[in-house]
Amino acid sequence: MADNVNAVRESTLELILRSQLRRAQRSGLDSFEDLVVDSTAATANSKYPTDSNLIAALAMRMTGIFERLKRLKVGLPDWARRIAAKRSRDIAEEIELQAKRISMMSGKQNVKTDRKARYGKIYTRVERLIRVFRPMESNIHSSAHMPFGQGLAS
């Protein structure tokens, strides 16, 4: 859905926002007279799965950018068919796997040690992913004559 929202003109986004605000006003939701508070106590440490999942999501998104470049029709090579693109996908999937394993660790023995080891694997793979992207980034800069990332739709 975010891809579609990012694809519309700013005037369209403003129209959507005004419509939402108008509906909230008609429904009486903008008076701030009512307040809902959830007093449910919950103890959780979401730092670890969130960090690892964010890294994994970014790695997958980075690999997707190179696959979408062909659709921009700016004369760039089709990275999706290249060995480097396959390697980047494989590395991103390894990062995603480690993130899932970190998320499923709570309640087990040696969690702190295991989590540290898995994060080490994630960081190592992120470094590999960066090494794979460097030559592709250079080629894109020279081929597209635009700064890396400029004009890429998410």
HELIX and SHEET records of a PDB file:
HELIX    1   1 ALA A    2  ALA A    7  1                                   6    
HELIX    2   2 GLU A   10  ARG A   26  1                                  17    
HELIX    3   3 LYS A   47  ARG A   68  1                                  22    
HELIX    4   4 LEU A   69  LEU A   72  5                                   4    
HELIX    5   5 TRP A   79  ARG A   81  5                                   3    
HELIX    6   6 ILE A   83  SER A  103  1                                  21    
HELIX    7   7 VAL A  111  ALA A  144  1                                  34    
END                                                                             
